[in-house]
Amino acid sequence: MALLQNLAFVFLAGLLTALATGLGALPFLFFESISDRGNVVLWGLSSGIMVTASLFGLIDEGLAEGTIGEVAVGMAAGVVLVILAHEVLLDADIDPHQYEEADFRKLVLILGVLTVHSFPEGVAVGVSFADLGLEGGVSVLGFTVPALAVFMTLAISIHNVPEGTAISIPLRAMDVPEWKMVWWAVFSSLPQPIGAVIAFAFVRIAREFLPYGFGFAAGAMIYLVLTEFLPEALDAGEGLPYGGKRELVGGILLGAAVMVPLAYV
């Protein structure tokens, strides 16, 4: 019974991060569009948050639970799985323009592609809850929640907001209603609560794999930042002075400045 309650709680934490993606569509209630400069800063912010959460949250905790070799193996596995998932899906690149026009089969493919991007973030949330219910955590809704879990849930949630904005930009160009943009933004992160529950259940049953789990999530997220977030930012800033690199670096530093202090609270 306690295990089911814990699984439900972790699922809710993952769902919270998914719902945060919908917040990224809310600026379009007040603005017609987001400038290229703003878009680059948002991608940089998201990248800074993800890398900081990986380094100061997941990798740091992984080293506390195991050896550097175990964490490194986990990181390599995370990178390999993302690469293989892209290969299986024929490296499909889904444009949010296609969301509104997709039939059921296309939506299944879209969700599969989004899983490659969102699942590692869900895993990060799930493994961070490994000590749920044990002493030394923060009391939330009657559960003793590890401080790392609070940090990772907050980090992924903040990261998801600019990601939701990026998804909403092409939908705005199609004159999609704001409420639908919110839904499609949340839809893009639906694999996260599923990944969170799977990862949490696995590390609770096989705790000796916890360092590998921390490394897996960190490796996958850092790889996604390097191969997808940063190239997306540079594409968006192509027409800006210096190719938008100043805005990108500024966004990364802002993301790190937000998350580093939280890692030590």
LOMAR-206623 format. One line per field, with one value per residue: residue number from 1; chain; residue in one letter; x, y, z of N, C-alpha, C in turn. Coordinates in steps of 0.2 Angstrom, whole numbers. Layout:
<atoms>
pos (NUM ...)
unit (A ...)
code (A ...)
n.east (X ...)
n.north (Y ...)
n.up (Z ...)
ca.east (X ...)
ca.north (Y ...)
ca.up (Z ...)
c.east (X ...)
c.north (Y ...)
c.up (Z ...)
</atoms>
This chain:
<atoms>
pos (1 2 3 4 5 6 7 8 9 10 11 12 13 14 15 16 17 18 19 20 21 22 23 24 25 26 27 28 29 30 31 32 33 34 35 36 37 38 39 40 41 42 43 44 45 46 47 48 49 50 51 52 53 54 55 56 57 58 59 60 61 62 63 64 65 66 67 68 69 70 71 72 73 74 75 76 77 78 79 80 81 82 83 84 85 86 87 88 89 90 91 92 93 94 95 96 97 98 99 100 101 102 103 104 105 106 107 108 109 110 111 112 113 114 115 116 117 118 119 120 121 122 123 124 125 126 127 128 129 130 131 132 133 134 135 136 137 138 139 140 141 142 143 144 145 146 147 148 149 150 151 152 153 154 155 156 157 158 159 160 161 162 163 164 165 166 167 168 169 170 171 172 173 174 175 176 177 178 179 180 181 182 183 184 185 186 187 188 189 190 191 192 193 194 195 196 197 198 199 200 201 202 203 204 205 206 207 208 209 210 211 212 213 214 215 216 217 218 219 220 221 222 223 224 225 226 227 228 229 230 231 232 233 234 235 236 237 238 239 240 241 242 243 244 245 246 247 248 249 250 251 252 253 254 255 256 257 258 259 260 261 262 263 264 265)
unit (A A A A A A A A A A A A A A A A A A A A A A A A A A A A A A A A A A A A A A A A A A A A A A A A A A A A A A A A A A A A A A A A A A A A A A A A A A A A A A A A A A A A A A A A A A A A A A A A A A A A A A A A A A A A A A A A A A A A A A A A A A A A A A A A A A A A A A A A A A A A A A A A A A A A A A A A A A A A A A A A A A A A A A A A A A A A A A A A A A A A A A A A A A A A A A A A A A A A A A A A A A A A A A A A A A A A A A A A A A A A A A A A A A A A A A A A A A A A A A A A A A A A A A A A A A A A A A A A A A A A A A A A A)
code (M A L L Q N L A F V F L A G L L T A L A T G L G A L P F L F F E S I S D R G N V V L W G L S S G I M V T A S L F G L I D E G L A E G T I G E V A V G M A A G V V L V I L A H E V L L D A D I D P H Q Y E E A D F R K L V L I L G V L T V H S F P E G V A V G V S F A D L G L E G G V S V L G F T V P A L A V F M T L A I S I H N V P E G T A I S I P L R A M D V P E W K M V W W A V F S S L P Q P I G A V I A F A F V R I A R E F L P Y G F G F A A G A M I Y L V L T E F L P E A L D A G E G L P Y G G K R E L V G G I L L G A A V M V P L A Y V)
n.east (4 10 19 12 6 18 22 11 13 25 22 13 22 30 20 17 29 26 14 20 25 15 14 22 15 8 13 8 -4 -3 6 9 20 36 52 66 78 73 69 81 87 78 81 94 93 85 95 105 99 97 109 116 107 110 124 126 116 111 124 132 125 125 138 140 133 139 153 164 166 154 145 149 147 134 130 136 127 115 117 119 107 98 103 101 87 84 88 80 68 70 77 67 61 50 39 30 21 14 6 -8 -13 -12 -16 -22 -12 -1 0 4 17 22 22 30 42 43 45 58 64 58 57 70 71 60 65 75 68 62 73 78 69 72 75 63 52 61 71 77 72 61 45 31 14 12 21 39 50 65 77 84 75 65 73 76 63 59 69 67 54 55 63 55 46 51 53 40 36 44 38 26 27 28 14 7 9 1 -11 -17 -28 -26 -28 -27 -14 -8 -12 -5 8 9 6 18 26 21 27 35 30 27 40 46 39 43 57 58 52 61 74 71 68 80 92 105 108 107 117 120 108 107 118 113 102 108 118 110 102 112 117 106 105 117 116 104 97 106 110 97 95 105 101 90 95 102 101 104 116 132 127 119 125 129 117 113 124 121 108 111 120 111 102 110 113 101 99 110 112 100 104 112 104)
n.north (-6 6 7 10 22 30 29 35 48 51 51 62 72 71 74 87 93 92 99 112 115 119 132 139 143 154 167 171 176 189 194 195 188 180 187 184 186 185 171 165 168 161 147 147 149 137 128 131 128 114 109 113 107 94 93 98 92 79 72 75 69 56 53 53 42 31 26 35 29 21 31 37 26 25 38 36 26 33 43 34 27 38 41 29 28 39 34 23 29 34 46 56 72 82 95 107 113 102 96 100 96 82 65 50 40 48 56 46 43 56 57 47 52 63 57 53 65 70 59 56 67 64 53 58 65 54 46 55 54 43 42 44 46 42 47 64 72 84 89 86 87 77 67 62 71 69 82 83 79 89 99 94 92 106 111 105 108 123 123 117 128 138 129 125 137 138 128 133 144 141 136 147 155 148 152 145 143 150 141 129 129 128 115 107 110 105 91 88 85 74 61 62 61 47 42 46 38 25 25 28 17 7 10 9 -4 -10 -4 -4 0 14 24 22 26 39 44 40 48 61 61 59 70 81 77 80 94 98 93 97 108 118 119 123 135 142 142 149 161 165 177 187 199 193 180 178 173 180 182 169 164 173 169 155 158 165 154 146 154 155 141 136 142 136 123 122 125)
n.up (0 4 -5 -17 -14 -13 -27 -33 -28 -34 -47 -48 -45 -57 -66 -62 -67 -81 -83 -81 -93 -100 -95 -103 -114 -110 -111 -124 -122 -120 -129 -146 -152 -150 -150 -160 -153 -140 -140 -142 -129 -121 -125 -121 -107 -103 -106 -97 -85 -86 -87 -76 -66 -69 -66 -53 -46 -50 -54 -44 -33 -37 -36 -22 -19 -26 -36 -46 -58 -59 -61 -72 -82 -81 -87 -100 -104 -104 -114 -125 -126 -130 -142 -149 -148 -156 -168 -170 -172 -184 -183 -183 -184 -177 -180 -172 -180 -185 -176 -175 -187 -187 -188 -179 -180 -183 -172 -162 -167 -165 -151 -148 -153 -144 -132 -132 -129 -118 -108 -102 -93 -85 -79 -72 -62 -56 -51 -42 -31 -24 -10 -4 9 19 33 35 25 17 23 14 10 19 16 17 9 -1 -2 -14 -23 -22 -27 -41 -46 -46 -54 -67 -69 -71 -82 -91 -94 -104 -114 -117 -122 -134 -141 -143 -152 -166 -167 -164 -176 -184 -180 -169 -156 -139 -128 -134 -137 -125 -121 -131 -128 -115 -118 -125 -115 -108 -107 -96 -82 -83 -85 -73 -63 -67 -66 -52 -47 -51 -45 -32 -30 -35 -28 -28 -41 -41 -42 -56 -61 -58 -66 -78 -81 -80 -90 -102 -102 -103 -115 -124 -122 -128 -141 -146 -139 -139 -153 -158 -152 -159 -172 -171 -168 -179 -187 -179 -172 -171 -172 -162 -151 -140 -133 -131 -122 -112 -108 -104 -93 -84 -82 -75 -64 -57 -53 -47 -33 -27 -27 -16 -5)
ca.east (0 14 23 7 6 24 22 6 16 30 18 11 28 31 14 18 34 23 10 24 27 9 15 26 11 4 15 5 -11 -2 10 8 25 42 57 72 82 70 69 88 88 75 84 100 90 84 101 109 96 97 116 117 104 114 131 126 111 112 130 134 122 127 145 139 130 143 160 164 165 147 141 151 144 127 130 137 121 110 119 118 100 95 105 98 80 83 89 74 63 73 79 62 61 43 38 24 16 11 2 -15 -15 -10 -21 -20 -5 4 1 8 24 25 23 36 48 44 47 65 66 55 58 76 69 56 70 79 64 61 78 79 64 74 75 56 49 66 73 81 69 56 38 26 8 12 27 45 53 72 79 86 69 62 77 75 56 59 73 64 48 57 66 49 42 54 52 33 36 47 33 20 29 25 7 4 9 -5 -17 -20 -31 -21 -29 -24 -6 -6 -13 0 14 8 6 25 30 17 31 39 27 28 47 47 37 47 64 58 51 67 79 69 69 87 95 113 109 105 122 119 102 108 122 109 98 112 121 105 100 117 118 101 107 123 115 97 95 111 109 91 96 110 97 85 99 106 100 106 123 136 124 115 129 129 110 114 128 117 103 114 122 105 99 115 113 95 99 116 110 95 107 115 99)
ca.north (0 12 8 13 29 33 29 40 54 53 52 69 76 71 78 94 96 92 105 118 116 123 139 142 146 159 174 173 179 196 196 192 184 181 189 179 187 182 164 162 168 156 141 147 148 130 124 132 125 107 107 114 102 88 93 99 88 71 69 75 64 49 51 51 35 26 28 39 24 19 36 37 21 27 43 34 23 38 45 29 26 43 40 23 30 43 29 19 34 37 53 60 79 84 102 108 114 96 94 101 92 75 60 46 37 53 58 41 45 62 56 43 57 67 53 53 71 71 53 57 72 61 48 62 66 48 44 60 53 37 41 46 42 41 53 69 76 90 86 89 83 71 63 65 71 71 89 83 78 96 103 92 94 113 113 102 113 129 121 116 134 140 123 126 143 136 124 137 149 139 136 154 156 145 155 140 146 149 135 123 129 126 108 104 111 99 85 87 83 69 55 64 57 40 40 47 32 19 26 27 10 3 11 7 -11 -12 2 -4 3 21 28 22 29 47 45 40 54 67 60 60 78 85 76 83 101 99 91 99 114 124 120 126 142 145 142 155 168 166 183 192 201 188 174 176 169 184 181 162 164 176 164 150 160 166 148 143 158 153 135 134 143 132 117 122 127)
ca.up (0 5 -12 -22 -12 -16 -34 -35 -27 -39 -53 -47 -46 -64 -69 -61 -72 -87 -83 -81 -100 -102 -94 -108 -119 -107 -114 -130 -120 -119 -134 -152 -154 -146 -155 -161 -147 -134 -141 -140 -122 -118 -126 -116 -100 -102 -106 -91 -80 -87 -86 -69 -62 -70 -63 -45 -43 -52 -54 -37 -29 -40 -33 -15 -19 -29 -38 -52 -64 -60 -63 -79 -85 -82 -91 -106 -106 -106 -121 -130 -127 -134 -149 -152 -149 -162 -174 -171 -174 -190 -182 -185 -181 -177 -180 -169 -185 -187 -171 -176 -193 -186 -187 -173 -181 -183 -165 -159 -169 -162 -144 -148 -153 -138 -127 -133 -126 -111 -104 -97 -88 -80 -75 -67 -57 -53 -47 -36 -26 -21 -3 -2 15 23 37 32 19 18 23 8 9 23 13 18 2 -1 -4 -21 -27 -23 -32 -47 -49 -48 -60 -73 -71 -73 -89 -96 -96 -110 -119 -119 -127 -140 -145 -145 -157 -173 -166 -164 -183 -187 -177 -165 -150 -134 -124 -137 -137 -118 -121 -135 -124 -109 -122 -127 -109 -105 -105 -90 -76 -84 -84 -66 -60 -69 -63 -45 -45 -52 -40 -25 -30 -36 -25 -30 -47 -40 -45 -63 -63 -58 -71 -84 -82 -82 -97 -107 -102 -105 -122 -127 -122 -133 -148 -148 -137 -142 -160 -159 -151 -164 -178 -170 -168 -185 -190 -174 -172 -168 -172 -156 -146 -133 -130 -129 -116 -106 -105 -100 -86 -80 -79 -69 -58 -54 -50 -42 -26 -25 -26 -9 0)
c.east (4 18 18 6 12 24 17 9 21 27 16 16 30 26 15 23 31 18 14 25 21 10 18 22 7 6 11 -3 -10 3 9 13 31 48 62 77 80 70 76 89 85 78 91 98 89 90 105 106 97 104 118 113 107 120 130 120 112 119 133 131 124 134 145 136 134 150 159 164 158 143 143 148 137 126 131 130 115 111 117 111 96 97 102 90 79 84 83 68 65 75 74 62 54 42 31 18 11 6 -6 -17 -14 -16 -18 -13 0 5 5 15 26 26 29 43 49 46 55 68 64 57 64 74 64 60 73 75 63 66 80 74 66 74 68 54 54 68 77 78 65 49 34 20 8 18 34 49 60 73 81 80 65 66 76 68 56 63 70 57 50 60 60 46 45 53 45 32 38 42 27 21 26 17 4 4 3 -12 -21 -22 -26 -22 -27 -17 -4 -7 -7 7 14 9 14 29 26 22 35 36 28 36 49 45 41 54 63 57 57 73 77 69 76 91 102 114 108 111 122 113 103 113 118 106 102 115 116 103 106 118 113 102 112 121 108 96 100 110 102 92 100 106 93 89 103 106 102 113 127 133 120 119 129 122 110 118 124 112 106 117 116 102 103 114 106 96 105 115 105 98 110 110 97)
c.north (6 13 11 20 33 34 34 47 56 54 59 74 77 75 85 97 96 98 111 120 120 131 143 146 153 166 176 176 186 198 192 187 185 182 184 180 184 174 161 162 162 149 141 146 141 126 125 129 117 105 108 109 95 88 93 95 81 68 69 70 57 48 50 44 29 29 32 35 22 25 37 32 23 33 41 30 27 41 40 27 32 43 34 25 34 39 25 23 37 45 58 67 82 91 103 110 108 93 94 97 85 71 55 43 42 55 53 42 51 61 51 47 61 63 53 59 72 65 54 62 69 56 52 64 60 46 49 58 46 36 44 42 41 48 58 73 81 87 90 84 76 66 66 65 73 78 89 82 85 100 101 93 101 114 111 106 119 128 121 122 136 135 124 132 142 132 128 142 147 138 142 156 153 147 150 144 145 143 129 123 127 118 105 105 106 93 83 84 77 62 56 60 50 38 41 40 26 19 25 20 5 4 9 -1 -14 -6 2 -1 11 25 28 26 37 48 45 46 60 66 61 67 82 84 80 91 102 98 94 106 120 125 124 134 146 146 149 161 169 173 189 194 195 181 173 173 173 182 174 161 167 172 158 152 162 160 145 147 157 147 133 136 138 125 116 124 121)
c.up (0 -2 -17 -20 -14 -23 -37 -34 -32 -45 -53 -48 -53 -68 -68 -66 -79 -88 -83 -88 -102 -101 -99 -114 -117 -110 -120 -129 -120 -125 -140 -154 -150 -151 -155 -155 -141 -134 -140 -133 -119 -119 -121 -109 -99 -102 -100 -85 -80 -85 -79 -64 -63 -66 -55 -42 -44 -51 -47 -32 -31 -37 -26 -14 -21 -31 -45 -59 -65 -63 -71 -84 -86 -87 -99 -109 -108 -113 -127 -132 -131 -141 -153 -153 -155 -169 -176 -174 -181 -189 -184 -181 -182 -176 -177 -174 -186 -182 -173 -182 -192 -185 -181 -174 -180 -176 -161 -161 -165 -154 -143 -148 -147 -132 -127 -129 -119 -106 -99 -92 -83 -76 -70 -61 -52 -48 -41 -30 -23 -14 0 4 20 27 33 27 22 18 18 8 13 21 15 12 2 -4 -11 -25 -28 -28 -39 -50 -50 -54 -67 -75 -74 -81 -94 -98 -103 -116 -122 -124 -134 -145 -147 -150 -164 -173 -167 -172 -187 -184 -172 -158 -144 -129 -127 -137 -130 -118 -125 -131 -118 -113 -123 -121 -105 -103 -98 -83 -77 -82 -77 -62 -61 -66 -56 -43 -46 -47 -33 -25 -30 -34 -27 -37 -47 -43 -53 -65 -63 -64 -78 -86 -84 -89 -103 -108 -105 -113 -126 -127 -128 -140 -151 -146 -140 -149 -162 -158 -156 -170 -177 -170 -174 -188 -185 -175 -168 -168 -166 -150 -139 -130 -127 -122 -110 -103 -101 -93 -82 -77 -74 -63 -54 -50 -45 -35 -23 -23 -19 -4 4)
</atoms>
